[in-house]
Amino acid sequence: MTGSLIAFEGLDQSGKQTQAESLRDFLTARGRRCEMLSFPDYSTHIGAEISEALHGGRDYPADVLQLLYVANRGEKRARIEAWKAEGTIVICDRYLASSVAYGEAHDIDPQWLSDIQLFLPTPDLTILLDIAPETAVGRKTAGRDRFERDLALLTRVRASYRRQSEGPGWVRLDGERAKADVSADVIRSAATRLGLPSAP
């Protein structure tokens, strides 16, 4: 079986983890091996540095912070490539497009943000769970990092995600709906890409 890389993108609280897990359960029930990754991966030294920056312990320029995000994904590059070579479906909660979206929202050149990630495996499918910034803020009322508190920033992030989703290999779904409805569309989109029946 051919391995694949599927990335979920969207604002915080858009349901990425929930839908990634739902897709994993659907695929494993059909005999496909799946592995899940979530970025940033705070378990590494680079990830810990990112966490410090997000919670006020560091003050990196926006471009330096994005370089850390990319390096954090780079730590998993060999593992992703090995899994795909073994026929595994790799599901990521955030991936390449996040740096473009959040970096572009900070006035960083989106082409540069794409270019610095060219060494990373390209997703076979990117699923955007599109929600309004106000929805994101309303779904998480406590413990928000500095990006999650900035409504104007989230509006620019959403605009970047929507622009990116016009490209090939993307599916944009309305994440404001009931979880079950979103899940049905996620499964349908992924099954189509993988050549699997989407019926239960």
Secondary structure, DSSP 8 states (H G I E B T S, - for coil): ---EEEEEE-STTSSHHHHHHHHHHHHHHTT--EEEEESS-TTSHHHHHHHHHHTTS----HHHHHHHHHHHHHTTHHHHHHHHHTT-EEEEES-HHHHHHHHHHTT--HHHHHHTTTTS---SEEEEEE--HHHHHHH--SS--TTTT-HHHHHHHHHHHHHHTTSTTEEEEETTS-HHHHHHHHHHHHHHHHT-----
